[in-house]
């Protein structure tokens, strides 16, 4: 094979990858993840299955990036999931859902960088749970959730930080199960 032919093939491959709309919903990768999570019901087993499926994840991600997300980009529908519109055509609010009741102080990243190491949940009564949060530096905070009517109020060290309706929490839970 001549160097001109090699250069032409290389340039063609480069152009094809640059024209590929690799921004998409990663449908095939999502199916592999769902399969992994369905095999076993504990974190250690799932981690083991993940290691065993590492080559499958690599092929799925590559297929998503260069084939299926490209089809989604150009047609507007992901061929694996059937979801439409394409991810790139959706407003950011539809992709990243933010609780509108979130306290403004919680929208900024903490400057301390201290990692959470333990969370212990204790039921207080039929409508309230307390969670003791222990951080890497030994400091602790109490996060509480208290149901009042159709809402759940969340408190951090006794100060309200957010409110969510029970319907919002149920919808969130349901979305995490599928």
Secondary structure, DSSP 8 states (H G I E B T S, - for coil): --HHHHHHHHHHHHHHHHHS---S--HHHHHHHHHHHHH-SSHHHHHHHHHHTHHHHHHHHHHIIIIIHHHHHHHSB-TTT--BS-GGGS-HHHHS---TT--GGGGS--SS---EEEEEEEEEETTEEEEEEEETTS-EEEEEEEEETTEEEEEETTEEEEEEEHHHHHHHHHHHH-
